[in-house]
């Protein structure tokens, strides 16, 4: 694998920014609606495991962009897991 | 950046598998519930742009795992965009 050119680095940076920033509006939406039954807990649990694995991968290959992007994404993904568990518990208490 | 050892490759493969497979239960959940107002369209649009950029990055650095993982994730993310637009239009037609 050759060292990426500046264009690859630019495209990679845009990619990392988008796939990290994308989670912010989803967190905000669920937090504002205070409900989450359409959100898949499995998605965000599996995604969190994947992001943790990317973080370890970044540490192993010593890639700061991989570490940084996945550290932030892991935080946002775990926030979604926390909101989902919290709102689902609240819904069960209200309806059951 | 040194060439990743087998352990980094293994962790990277687990990471790629998880962050791709994670979208399947979310697609299934929204498809079964036939509603998506808690899903953020912005999230899946920005995520699709990001995944497309990762795909281009994979082509530029000639990394088959990056190309493969992000090709599949892009398909799943665009499926979410399509379901969201479709169900939101249906909801507006019913309520408005």
N, CA and C atoms of all chains as a GROMACS GRO file, in nm:
protein
  576
    1UNK      N    1   0.085  -0.119   0.000
    1UNK     CA    2   0.000   0.000   0.000
    1UNK      C    3   0.089   0.124   0.000
    2UNK      N    4   0.074   0.209  -0.102
    2UNK     CA    5   0.156   0.330  -0.107
    2UNK      C    6   0.100   0.434  -0.010
    3UNK      N    7   0.184   0.529   0.029
    3UNK     CA    8   0.140   0.637   0.118
    3UNK      C    9   0.035   0.721   0.045
    4UNK      N   10  -0.081   0.746   0.108
    4UNK     CA   11  -0.186   0.821   0.038
    4UNK      C   12  -0.139   0.960  -0.004
    5UNK      N   13  -0.179   1.005  -0.122
    5UNK     CA   14  -0.147   1.139  -0.168
    5UNK      C   15  -0.233   1.240  -0.093
    6UNK      N   16  -0.210   1.369  -0.114
    6UNK     CA   17  -0.288   1.471  -0.042
    6UNK      C   18  -0.436   1.460  -0.074
    7UNK      N   19  -0.469   1.415  -0.198
    7UNK     CA   20  -0.611   1.403  -0.235
    7UNK      C   21  -0.678   1.292  -0.156
    8UNK      N   22  -0.608   1.180  -0.140
    8UNK     CA   23  -0.663   1.070  -0.060
    8UNK      C   24  -0.680   1.114   0.085
    9UNK      N   25  -0.583   1.189   0.138
    9UNK     CA   26  -0.591   1.237   0.276
    9UNK      C   27  -0.709   1.331   0.294
   10UNK      N   28  -0.732   1.418   0.193
   10UNK     CA   29  -0.845   1.511   0.198
   10UNK      C   30  -0.977   1.435   0.197
   11UNK      N   31  -0.990   1.341   0.102
   11UNK     CA   32  -1.113   1.261   0.090
   11UNK      C   33  -1.134   1.180   0.220
   12UNK      N   34  -1.027   1.122   0.273
   12UNK     CA   35  -1.035   1.045   0.398
   12UNK      C   36  -1.079   1.131   0.515
   13UNK      N   37  -1.033   1.256   0.518
   13UNK     CA   38  -1.072   1.348   0.626
   13UNK      C   39  -1.219   1.386   0.616
   14UNK      N   40  -1.267   1.411   0.492
   14UNK     CA   41  -1.409   1.441   0.471
   14UNK      C   42  -1.493   1.321   0.515
   15UNK      N   43  -1.447   1.200   0.475
   15UNK     CA   44  -1.517   1.076   0.511
   15UNK      C   45  -1.527   1.062   0.663
   16UNK      N   46  -1.415   1.078   0.732
   16UNK     CA   47  -1.412   1.062   0.878
   16UNK      C   48  -1.501   1.166   0.946
   17UNK      N   49  -1.497   1.290   0.895
   17UNK     CA   50  -1.581   1.396   0.953
   17UNK      C   51  -1.729   1.362   0.938
   18UNK      N   52  -1.769   1.321   0.816
   18UNK     CA   53  -1.912   1.292   0.789
   18UNK      C   54  -1.964   1.174   0.871
   19UNK      N   55  -1.890   1.062   0.873
   19UNK     CA   56  -1.940   0.944   0.943
   19UNK      C   57  -1.938   0.963   1.095
   20UNK      N   58  -1.865   1.064   1.143
   20UNK     CA   59  -1.868   1.096   1.287
   20UNK      C   60  -1.980   1.196   1.316
   21UNK      N   61  -1.982   1.307   1.239
   21UNK     CA   62  -2.080   1.415   1.261
   21UNK      C   63  -2.223   1.368   1.240
   22UNK      N   64  -2.243   1.267   1.154
   22UNK     CA   65  -2.376   1.216   1.122
   22UNK      C   66  -2.456   1.177   1.246
   23UNK      N   67  -2.387   1.132   1.351
   23UNK     CA   68  -2.458   1.083   1.471
   23UNK      C   69  -2.518   1.196   1.554
   24UNK      N   70  -2.465   1.317   1.540
   24UNK     CA   71  -2.512   1.430   1.622
   24UNK      C   72  -2.662   1.456   1.600
   25UNK      N   73  -2.711   1.475   1.472
   25UNK     CA   74  -2.855   1.501   1.454
   25UNK      C   75  -2.943   1.386   1.503
   26UNK      N   76  -2.892   1.260   1.499
   26UNK     CA   77  -2.973   1.147   1.548
   26UNK      C   78  -2.986   1.151   1.701
   27UNK      N   79  -2.877   1.183   1.768
   27UNK     CA   80  -2.880   1.197   1.915
   27UNK      C   81  -2.977   1.310   1.953
   28UNK      N   82  -2.966   1.425   1.884
   28UNK     CA   83  -3.051   1.541   1.912
   28UNK      C   84  -3.198   1.506   1.888
   29UNK      N   85  -3.228   1.434   1.779
   29UNK     CA   86  -3.366   1.401   1.744
   29UNK      C   87  -3.431   1.313   1.852
   30UNK      N   88  -3.363   1.208   1.891
   30UNK     CA   89  -3.418   1.117   1.993
   30UNK      C   90  -3.430   1.189   2.127
   31UNK      N   91  -3.332   1.272   2.158
   31UNK     CA   92  -3.333   1.346   2.286
   31UNK      C   93  -3.451   1.443   2.290
   32UNK      N   94  -3.480   1.507   2.176
   32UNK     CA   95  -3.591   1.604   2.171
   32UNK      C   96  -3.727   1.533   2.173
   33UNK      N   97  -3.739   1.421   2.101
   33UNK     CA   98  -3.866   1.348   2.095
   33UNK      C   99  -3.891   1.268   2.223
   34UNK      N  100  -3.784   1.239   2.299
   34UNK     CA  101  -3.792   1.160   2.423
   34UNK      C  102  -3.856   1.023   2.399
   35UNK      N  103  -3.841   0.970   2.281
   35UNK     CA  104  -3.887   0.834   2.253
   35UNK      C  105  -3.796   0.771   2.148
   36UNK      N  106  -3.788   0.639   2.151
   36UNK     CA  107  -3.686   0.573   2.068
   36UNK      C  108  -3.724   0.432   2.024
   37UNK      N  109  -3.855   0.401   2.017
   37UNK     CA  110  -3.890   0.262   1.982
   37UNK      C  111  -3.853   0.225   1.838
   38UNK      N  112  -3.835   0.326   1.752
   38UNK     CA  113  -3.795   0.297   1.613
   38UNK      C  114  -3.644   0.279   1.599
   39UNK      N  115  -3.572   0.315   1.706
   39UNK     CA  116  -3.426   0.302   1.704
   39UNK      C  117  -3.390   0.158   1.740
   40UNK      N  118  -3.301   0.097   1.663
   40UNK     CA  119  -3.259  -0.040   1.691
   40UNK      C  120  -3.144  -0.039   1.791
   41UNK      N  121  -3.170  -0.099   1.911
   41UNK     CA  122  -3.064  -0.110   2.013
   41UNK      C  123  -2.949  -0.194   1.959
   42UNK      N  124  -2.985  -0.302   1.884
   42UNK     CA  125  -2.883  -0.390   1.825
   42UNK      C  126  -2.790  -0.310   1.734
   43UNK      N  127  -2.848  -0.218   1.653
   43UNK     CA  128  -2.764  -0.139   1.565
   43UNK      C  129  -2.657  -0.064   1.645
   44UNK      N  130  -2.701   0.009   1.748
   44UNK     CA  131  -2.605   0.096   1.818
   44UNK      C  132  -2.510   0.017   1.908
   45UNK      N  133  -2.554  -0.103   1.957
   45UNK     CA  134  -2.462  -0.188   2.033
   45UNK      C  135  -2.353  -0.244   1.941
   46UNK      N  136  -2.396  -0.300   1.826
   46UNK     CA  137  -2.299  -0.359   1.731
   46UNK      C  138  -2.208  -0.249   1.675
   47UNK      N  139  -2.268  -0.130   1.648
   47UNK     CA  140  -2.189  -0.017   1.597
   47UNK      C  141  -2.084   0.028   1.701
   48UNK      N  142  -2.124   0.027   1.829
   48UNK     CA  143  -2.029   0.066   1.936
   48UNK      C  144  -1.913  -0.032   1.945
   49UNK      N  145  -1.943  -0.164   1.936
   49UNK     CA  146  -1.837  -0.266   1.937
   49UNK      C  147  -1.743  -0.242   1.818
   50UNK      N  148  -1.803  -0.215   1.699
   50UNK     CA  149  -1.725  -0.190   1.578
   50UNK      C  150  -1.636  -0.067   1.592
   51UNK      N  151  -1.692   0.039   1.650
   51UNK     CA  152  -1.616   0.164   1.665
   51UNK      C  153  -1.501   0.145   1.766
   52UNK      N  154  -1.530   0.066   1.873
   52UNK     CA  155  -1.425   0.033   1.970
   52UNK      C  156  -1.312  -0.044   1.902
   53UNK      N  157  -1.351  -0.139   1.813
   53UNK     CA  158  -1.251  -0.217   1.739
   53UNK      C  159  -1.170  -0.127   1.645
   54UNK      N  160  -1.238  -0.028   1.579
   54UNK     CA  161  -1.166   0.069   1.495
   54UNK      C  162  -1.066   0.150   1.578
   55UNK      N  163  -1.108   0.183   1.702
   55UNK     CA  164  -1.022   0.261   1.793
   55UNK      C  165  -0.896   0.181   1.828
   56UNK      N  166  -0.914   0.052   1.860
   56UNK     CA  167  -0.800  -0.036   1.890
   56UNK      C  168  -0.711  -0.050   1.766
   57UNK      N  169  -0.777  -0.065   1.648
   57UNK     CA  170  -0.704  -0.074   1.521
   57UNK      C  171  -0.619   0.052   1.501
   58UNK      N  172  -0.678   0.168   1.528
   58UNK     CA  173  -0.607   0.296   1.515
   58UNK      C  174  -0.486   0.303   1.606
   59UNK      N  175  -0.501   0.249   1.729
   59UNK     CA  176  -0.390   0.247   1.824
   59UNK      C  177  -0.280   0.153   1.775
   60UNK      N  178  -0.320   0.036   1.720
   60UNK     CA  179  -0.224  -0.063   1.671
   60UNK      C  180  -0.144  -0.012   1.552
   61UNK      N  181  -0.212   0.058   1.459
   61UNK     CA  182  -0.140   0.109   1.341
   61UNK      C  183  -0.092   0.253   1.364
   62UNK      N  184  -0.115   0.306   1.485
   62UNK     CA  185  -0.075   0.442   1.526
   62UNK      C  186  -0.125   0.548   1.427
   63UNK      N  187  -0.256   0.547   1.404
   63UNK     CA  188  -0.316   0.647   1.315
   63UNK      C  189  -0.402   0.744   1.396
   64UNK      N  190  -0.353   0.865   1.415
   64UNK     CA  191  -0.426   0.966   1.493
   64UNK      C  192  -0.566   0.996   1.438
   65UNK      N  193  -0.584   1.011   1.303
   65UNK     CA  194  -0.720   1.038   1.253
   65UNK      C  195  -0.818   0.925   1.287
   66UNK      N  196  -0.773   0.798   1.274
   66UNK     CA  197  -0.859   0.684   1.305
   66UNK      C  198  -0.895   0.685   1.455
   67UNK      N  199  -0.797   0.712   1.540
   67UNK     CA  200  -0.820   0.716   1.685
   67UNK      C  201  -0.918   0.828   1.719
   68UNK      N  202  -0.894   0.948   1.667
   68UNK     CA  203  -0.976   1.065   1.698
   68UNK      C  204  -1.121   1.047   1.650
   69UNK      N  205  -1.136   1.013   1.521
   69UNK     CA  206  -1.271   0.999   1.463
   69UNK      C  207  -1.351   0.893   1.537
   70UNK      N  208  -1.289   0.778   1.565
   70UNK     CA  209  -1.363   0.669   1.627
   70UNK      C  210  -1.384   0.690   1.776
   71UNK      N  211  -1.296   0.766   1.840
   71UNK     CA  212  -1.317   0.801   1.981
   71UNK      C  213  -1.444   0.884   1.996
   72UNK      N  214  -1.460   0.984   1.909
   72UNK     CA  215  -1.579   1.071   1.912
   72UNK      C  216  -1.705   0.990   1.876
   73UNK      N  217  -1.695   0.909   1.767
   73UNK     CA  218  -1.811   0.829   1.722
   73UNK      C  219  -1.853   0.731   1.830
   74UNK      N  220  -1.757   0.670   1.900
   74UNK     CA  221  -1.789   0.577   2.009
   74UNK      C  222  -1.870   0.646   2.117
   75UNK      N  223  -1.829   0.768   2.152
   75UNK     CA  224  -1.902   0.846   2.253
   75UNK      C  225  -2.046   0.873   2.211
   76UNK      N  226  -2.065   0.911   2.083
   76UNK     CA  227  -2.199   0.941   2.031
   76UNK      C  228  -2.284   0.815   2.022
   77UNK      N  229  -2.224   0.705   1.982
   77UNK     CA  230  -2.296   0.578   1.967
   77UNK      C  231  -2.340   0.526   2.105
   78UNK      N  232  -2.253   0.539   2.205
   78UNK     CA  233  -2.288   0.496   2.341
   78UNK      C  234  -2.394   0.589   2.401
   79UNK      N  235  -2.395   0.716   2.361
   79UNK     CA  236  -2.500   0.809   2.404
   79UNK      C  237  -2.635   0.760   2.352
   80UNK      N  238  -2.639   0.714   2.225
   80UNK     CA  239  -2.761   0.659   2.166
   80UNK      C  240  -2.808   0.535   2.242
   81UNK      N  241  -2.715   0.446   2.278
   81UNK     CA  242  -2.749   0.325   2.356
   81UNK      C  243  -2.811   0.367   2.489
   82UNK      N  244  -2.751   0.464   2.555
   82UNK     CA  245  -2.797   0.512   2.684
   82UNK      C  246  -2.938   0.575   2.674
   83UNK      N  247  -2.959   0.660   2.571
   83UNK     CA  248  -3.091   0.724   2.550
   83UNK      C  249  -3.197   0.617   2.523
   84UNK      N  250  -3.162   0.519   2.438
   84UNK     CA  251  -3.255   0.413   2.400
   84UNK      C  252  -3.298   0.332   2.523
   85UNK      N  253  -3.202   0.288   2.602
   85UNK     CA  254  -3.231   0.206   2.722
   85UNK      C  255  -3.317   0.288   2.819
   86UNK      N  256  -3.284   0.413   2.837
   86UNK     CA  257  -3.354   0.503   2.929
   86UNK      C  258  -3.499   0.527   2.886
   87UNK      N  259  -3.520   0.562   2.757
   87UNK     CA  260  -3.655   0.594   2.709
   87UNK      C  261  -3.741   0.469   2.700
   88UNK      N  262  -3.680   0.354   2.662
   88UNK     CA  263  -3.758   0.230   2.655
   88UNK      C  264  -3.806   0.189   2.794
   89UNK      N  265  -3.722   0.208   2.896
   89UNK     CA  266  -3.759   0.175   3.034
   89UNK      C  267  -3.875   0.264   3.078
   90UNK      N  268  -3.867   0.393   3.041
   90UNK     CA  269  -3.970   0.490   3.076
   90UNK      C  270  -4.104   0.453   3.009
   91UNK      N  271  -4.096   0.413   2.879
   91UNK     CA  272  -4.216   0.375   2.804
   91UNK      C  273  -4.282   0.253   2.868
   92UNK      N  274  -4.200   0.152   2.906
   92UNK     CA  275  -4.254   0.031   2.968
   92UNK      C  276  -4.324   0.065   3.100
   93UNK      N  277  -4.264   0.159   3.178
   93UNK     CA  278  -4.321   0.199   3.307
   93UNK      C  279  -4.457   0.267   3.286
   94UNK      N  280  -4.468   0.346   3.177
   94UNK     CA  281  -4.592   0.420   3.150
   94UNK      C  282  -4.702   0.327   3.098
   95UNK      N  283  -4.665   0.237   3.004
   95UNK     CA  284  -4.767   0.154   2.939
   95UNK      C  285  -4.794   0.024   3.015
   96UNK      N  286  -4.695  -0.027   3.090
   96UNK     CA  287  -4.715  -0.156   3.157
   96UNK      C  288  -4.744  -0.133   3.303
   97UNK      N  289   0.383   0.502   0.848
   97UNK     CA  290   0.290   0.401   0.899
   97UNK      C  291   0.340   0.263   0.858
   98UNK      N  292   0.365   0.177   0.956
   98UNK     CA  293   0.412   0.042   0.922
   98UNK      C  294   0.294  -0.043   0.875
   99UNK      N  295   0.326  -0.151   0.802
   99UNK     CA  296   0.221  -0.243   0.754
   99UNK      C  297   0.159  -0.311   0.877
  100UNK      N  298   0.026  -0.312   0.886
  100UNK     CA  299  -0.037  -0.370   1.004
  100UNK      C  300  -0.002  -0.518   1.020
  101UNK      N  301   0.018  -0.561   1.145
  101UNK     CA  302   0.044  -0.702   1.173
  101UNK      C  303  -0.086  -0.780   1.159
  102UNK      N  304  -0.081  -0.912   1.172
  102UNK     CA  305  -0.204  -0.993   1.157
  102UNK      C  306  -0.308  -0.956   1.262
  103UNK      N  307  -0.261  -0.915   1.382
  103UNK     CA  308  -0.356  -0.879   1.488
  103UNK      C  309  -0.432  -0.752   1.450
  104UNK      N  310  -0.363  -0.655   1.392
  104UNK     CA  311  -0.429  -0.531   1.348
  104UNK      C  312  -0.528  -0.562   1.236
  105UNK      N  313  -0.489  -0.651   1.145
  105UNK     CA  314  -0.577  -0.689   1.034
  105UNK      C  315  -0.702  -0.757   1.087
  106UNK      N  316  -0.685  -0.845   1.188
  106UNK     CA  317  -0.800  -0.914   1.248
  106UNK      C  318  -0.895  -0.814   1.315
  107UNK      N  319  -0.838  -0.725   1.396
  107UNK     CA  320  -0.919  -0.623   1.466
  107UNK      C  321  -0.988  -0.532   1.363
  108UNK      N  322  -0.915  -0.494   1.259
  108UNK     CA  323  -0.972  -0.410   1.153
  108UNK      C  324  -1.088  -0.479   1.081
  109UNK      N  325  -1.075  -0.611   1.061
  109UNK     CA  326  -1.181  -0.686   0.994
  109UNK      C  327  -1.305  -0.695   1.083
  110UNK      N  328  -1.285  -0.718   1.214
  110UNK     CA  329  -1.397  -0.722   1.309
  110UNK      C  330  -1.467  -0.586   1.308
  111UNK      N  331  -1.386  -0.479   1.310
  111UNK     CA  332  -1.438  -0.342   1.309
  111UNK      C  333  -1.522  -0.317   1.184
  112UNK      N  334  -1.470  -0.351   1.068
  112UNK     CA  335  -1.540  -0.328   0.941
  112UNK      C  336  -1.669  -0.409   0.936
  113UNK      N  337  -1.663  -0.535   0.985
  113UNK     CA  338  -1.783  -0.620   0.985
  113UNK      C  339  -1.891  -0.558   1.074
  114UNK      N  340  -1.853  -0.515   1.195
  114UNK     CA  341  -1.952  -0.461   1.291
  114UNK      C  342  -2.014  -0.331   1.242
  115UNK      N  343  -1.933  -0.236   1.196
  115UNK     CA  344  -1.989  -0.106   1.156
  115UNK      C  345  -2.070  -0.116   1.027
  116UNK      N  346  -2.055  -0.227   0.952
  116UNK     CA  347  -2.138  -0.251   0.834
  116UNK      C  348  -2.265  -0.326   0.874
  117UNK      N  349  -2.249  -0.438   0.945
  117UNK     CA  350  -2.362  -0.524   0.984
  117UNK      C  351  -2.461  -0.452   1.075
  118UNK      N  352  -2.412  -0.353   1.152
  118UNK     CA  353  -2.496  -0.279   1.247
  118UNK      C  354  -2.621  -0.220   1.181
  119UNK      N  355  -2.610  -0.183   1.053
  119UNK     CA  356  -2.722  -0.116   0.986
  119UNK      C  357  -2.838  -0.210   0.953
  120UNK      N  358  -2.809  -0.339   0.944
  120UNK     CA  359  -2.913  -0.436   0.905
  120UNK      C  360  -3.031  -0.434   1.004
  121UNK      N  361  -3.008  -0.451   1.138
  121UNK     CA  362  -3.123  -0.449   1.230
  121UNK      C  363  -3.200  -0.317   1.227
  122UNK      N  364  -3.132  -0.204   1.196
  122UNK     CA  365  -3.202  -0.075   1.191
  122UNK      C  366  -3.294  -0.068   1.069
  123UNK      N  367  -3.245  -0.116   0.955
  123UNK     CA  368  -3.328  -0.122   0.834
  123UNK      C  369  -3.449  -0.211   0.859
  124UNK      N  370  -3.425  -0.329   0.918
  124UNK     CA  371  -3.533  -0.426   0.946
  124UNK      C  372  -3.636  -0.364   1.040
  125UNK      N  373  -3.588  -0.295   1.145
  125UNK     CA  374  -3.680  -0.238   1.245
  125UNK      C  375  -3.774  -0.134   1.183
  126UNK      N  376  -3.717  -0.040   1.108
  126UNK     CA  377  -3.799   0.065   1.045
  126UNK      C  378  -3.893   0.004   0.941
  127UNK      N  379  -3.844  -0.095   0.867
  127UNK     CA  380  -3.926  -0.160   0.764
  127UNK      C  381  -4.044  -0.233   0.827
  128UNK      N  382  -4.022  -0.298   0.943
  128UNK     CA  383  -4.130  -0.370   1.010
  128UNK      C  384  -4.230  -0.276   1.075
  129UNK      N  385  -4.179  -0.167   1.137
  129UNK     CA  386  -4.268  -0.071   1.205
  129UNK      C  387  -4.341   0.019   1.104
  130UNK      N  388  -4.286   0.030   0.982
  130UNK     CA  389  -4.344   0.115   0.877
  130UNK      C  390  -4.359   0.262   0.921
  131UNK      N  391  -4.272   0.305   1.012
  131UNK     CA  392  -4.270   0.446   1.052
  131UNK      C  393  -4.127   0.484   1.090
  132UNK      N  394  -4.097   0.612   1.077
  132UNK     CA  395  -3.956   0.653   1.091
  132UNK      C  396  -3.938   0.795   1.142
  133UNK      N  397  -4.039   0.850   1.213
  133UNK     CA  398  -4.022   0.991   1.252
  133UNK      C  399  -3.909   1.013   1.353
  134UNK      N  400  -3.869   0.904   1.426
  134UNK     CA  401  -3.757   0.919   1.520
  134UNK      C  402  -3.621   0.907   1.452
  135UNK      N  403  -3.624   0.864   1.326
  135UNK     CA  404  -3.498   0.849   1.251
  135UNK      C  405  -3.460   0.985   1.193
  136UNK      N  406  -3.335   1.024   1.208
  136UNK     CA  407  -3.288   1.152   1.156
  136UNK      C  408  -3.246   1.136   1.009
  137UNK      N  409  -3.317   1.205   0.919
  137UNK     CA  410  -3.280   1.201   0.776
  137UNK      C  411  -3.140   1.259   0.758
  138UNK      N  412  -3.111   1.367   0.835
  138UNK     CA  413  -2.978   1.430   0.827
  138UNK      C  414  -2.869   1.329   0.859
  139UNK      N  415  -2.892   1.246   0.964
  139UNK     CA  416  -2.790   1.146   0.999
  139UNK      C  417  -2.758   1.058   0.879
  140UNK      N  418  -2.863   1.000   0.817
  140UNK     CA  419  -2.837   0.902   0.712
  140UNK      C  420  -2.790   0.966   0.581
  141UNK      N  421  -2.827   1.094   0.557
  141UNK     CA  422  -2.775   1.165   0.440
  141UNK      C  423  -2.626   1.193   0.458
  142UNK      N  424  -2.591   1.250   0.575
  142UNK     CA  425  -2.450   1.283   0.603
  142UNK      C  426  -2.367   1.154   0.608
  143UNK      N  427  -2.425   1.048   0.668
  143UNK     CA  428  -2.354   0.921   0.677
  143UNK      C  429  -2.330   0.862   0.537
  144UNK      N  430  -2.430   0.877   0.447
  144UNK     CA  431  -2.414   0.827   0.309
  144UNK      C  432  -2.303   0.902   0.236
  145UNK      N  433  -2.299   1.034   0.253
  145UNK     CA  434  -2.192   1.114   0.191
  145UNK      C  435  -2.056   1.067   0.245
  146UNK      N  436  -2.050   1.046   0.377
  146UNK     CA  437  -1.926   1.000   0.441
  146UNK      C  438  -1.883   0.863   0.390
  147UNK      N  439  -1.980   0.772   0.376
  147UNK     CA  440  -1.948   0.636   0.330
  147UNK      C  441  -1.902   0.639   0.184
  148UNK      N  442  -1.966   0.726   0.103
  148UNK     CA  443  -1.923   0.743  -0.036
  148UNK      C  444  -1.779   0.794  -0.042
  149UNK      N  445  -1.748   0.888   0.049
  149UNK     CA  446  -1.610   0.943   0.055
  149UNK      C  447  -1.512   0.833   0.098
  150UNK      N  448  -1.553   0.746   0.194
  150UNK     CA  449  -1.467   0.633   0.234
  150UNK      C  450  -1.443   0.539   0.116
  151UNK      N  451  -1.549   0.521   0.033
  151UNK     CA  452  -1.540   0.434  -0.084
  151UNK      C  453  -1.437   0.489  -0.183
  152UNK      N  454  -1.446   0.621  -0.209
  152UNK     CA  455  -1.350   0.688  -0.300
  152UNK      C  456  -1.208   0.677  -0.240
  153UNK      N  457  -1.198   0.697  -0.107
  153UNK     CA  458  -1.070   0.685  -0.037
  153UNK      C  459  -1.012   0.545  -0.058
  154UNK      N  460  -1.099   0.442  -0.043
  154UNK     CA  461  -1.057   0.303  -0.063
  154UNK      C  462  -1.006   0.279  -0.205
  155UNK      N  463  -1.072   0.340  -0.304
  155UNK     CA  464  -1.029   0.327  -0.444
  155UNK      C  465  -0.894   0.395  -0.464
  156UNK      N  466  -0.876   0.514  -0.401
  156UNK     CA  467  -0.752   0.591  -0.416
  156UNK      C  468  -0.633   0.518  -0.354
  157UNK      N  469  -0.655   0.457  -0.234
  157UNK     CA  470  -0.543   0.387  -0.169
  157UNK      C  471  -0.543   0.238  -0.206
  158UNK      N  472  -0.636   0.197  -0.294
  158UNK     CA  473  -0.649   0.058  -0.343
  158UNK      C  474  -0.659  -0.042  -0.228
  159UNK      N  475  -0.756  -0.017  -0.137
  159UNK     CA  476  -0.778  -0.108  -0.025
  159UNK      C  477  -0.911  -0.181  -0.044
  160UNK      N  478  -0.903  -0.310  -0.078
  160UNK     CA  479  -1.024  -0.389  -0.102
  160UNK      C  480  -1.117  -0.394   0.020
  161UNK      N  481  -1.065  -0.413   0.143
  161UNK     CA  482  -1.156  -0.416   0.259
  161UNK      C  483  -1.233  -0.285   0.277
  162UNK      N  484  -1.166  -0.171   0.256
  162UNK     CA  485  -1.231  -0.039   0.269
  162UNK      C  486  -1.339  -0.024   0.161
  163UNK      N  487  -1.308  -0.066   0.038
  163UNK     CA  488  -1.404  -0.058  -0.073
  163UNK      C  489  -1.526  -0.146  -0.046
  164UNK      N  490  -1.500  -0.271  -0.006
  164UNK     CA  491  -1.607  -0.369   0.016
  164UNK      C  492  -1.699  -0.326   0.132
  165UNK      N  493  -1.638  -0.296   0.248
  165UNK     CA  494  -1.717  -0.260   0.367
  165UNK      C  495  -1.802  -0.136   0.341
  166UNK      N  496  -1.743  -0.035   0.277
  166UNK     CA  497  -1.816   0.090   0.257
  166UNK      C  498  -1.915   0.083   0.142
  167UNK      N  499  -1.890  -0.005   0.045
  167UNK     CA  500  -1.988  -0.028  -0.061
  167UNK      C  501  -2.117  -0.084  -0.002
  168UNK      N  502  -2.103  -0.184   0.086
  168UNK     CA  503  -2.221  -0.246   0.150
  168UNK      C  504  -2.289  -0.145   0.243
  169UNK      N  505  -2.211  -0.073   0.324
  169UNK     CA  506  -2.268   0.024   0.419
  169UNK      C  507  -2.341   0.136   0.344
  170UNK      N  508  -2.285   0.180   0.230
  170UNK     CA  509  -2.351   0.284   0.150
  170UNK      C  510  -2.488   0.236   0.104
  171UNK      N  511  -2.497   0.112   0.059
  171UNK     CA  512  -2.625   0.055   0.016
  171UNK      C  513  -2.726   0.054   0.130
  172UNK      N  514  -2.682   0.013   0.250
  172UNK     CA  515  -2.773   0.006   0.365
  172UNK      C  516  -2.815   0.145   0.411
  173UNK      N  517  -2.722   0.240   0.408
  173UNK     CA  518  -2.750   0.377   0.450
  173UNK      C  519  -2.849   0.444   0.354
  174UNK      N  520  -2.831   0.421   0.223
  174UNK     CA  521  -2.924   0.477   0.124
  174UNK      C  522  -3.061   0.410   0.133
  175UNK      N  523  -3.065   0.282   0.176
  175UNK     CA  524  -3.193   0.215   0.199
  175UNK      C  525  -3.268   0.285   0.313
  176UNK      N  526  -3.196   0.324   0.418
  176UNK     CA  527  -3.256   0.398   0.530
  176UNK      C  528  -3.312   0.533   0.482
  177UNK      N  529  -3.237   0.604   0.398
  177UNK     CA  530  -3.282   0.733   0.343
  177UNK      C  531  -3.412   0.712   0.265
  178UNK      N  532  -3.415   0.608   0.183
  178UNK     CA  533  -3.531   0.577   0.100
  178UNK      C  534  -3.653   0.542   0.186
  179UNK      N  535  -3.634   0.457   0.288
  179UNK     CA  536  -3.744   0.419   0.379
  179UNK      C  537  -3.797   0.542   0.451
  180UNK      N  538  -3.705   0.625   0.500
  180UNK     CA  539  -3.742   0.746   0.575
  180UNK      C  540  -3.827   0.841   0.489
  181UNK      N  541  -3.780   0.871   0.368
  181UNK     CA  542  -3.852   0.962   0.277
  181UNK      C  543  -3.990   0.904   0.245
  182UNK      N  544  -3.994   0.774   0.218
  182UNK     CA  545  -4.117   0.705   0.182
  182UNK      C  546  -4.220   0.705   0.296
  183UNK      N  547  -4.177   0.670   0.417
  183UNK     CA  548  -4.270   0.662   0.531
  183UNK      C  549  -4.314   0.801   0.577
  184UNK      N  550  -4.223   0.899   0.570
  184UNK     CA  551  -4.259   1.036   0.610
  184UNK      C  552  -4.364   1.094   0.515
  185UNK      N  553  -4.352   1.063   0.384
  185UNK     CA  554  -4.447   1.110   0.285
  185UNK      C  555  -4.584   1.047   0.313
  186UNK      N  556  -4.583   0.916   0.347
  186UNK     CA  557  -4.706   0.843   0.377
  186UNK      C  558  -4.774   0.900   0.502
  187UNK      N  559  -4.693   0.932   0.605
  187UNK     CA  560  -4.745   0.988   0.730
  187UNK      C  561  -4.810   1.124   0.704
  188UNK      N  562  -4.743   1.209   0.622
  188UNK     CA  563  -4.798   1.341   0.589
  188UNK      C  564  -4.931   1.327   0.516
  189UNK      N  565  -4.940   1.227   0.425
  189UNK     CA  566  -5.061   1.206   0.347
  189UNK      C  567  -5.176   1.163   0.439
  190UNK      N  568  -5.144   1.083   0.542
  190UNK     CA  569  -5.246   1.032   0.634
  190UNK      C  570  -5.293   1.142   0.730
  191UNK      N  571  -5.198   1.218   0.786
  191UNK     CA  572  -5.233   1.316   0.888
  191UNK      C  573  -5.270   1.451   0.829
  192UNK      N  574  -5.215   1.485   0.711
  192UNK     CA  575  -5.240   1.619   0.655
  192UNK      C  576  -5.346   1.612   0.548
   0.00000   0.00000   0.00000
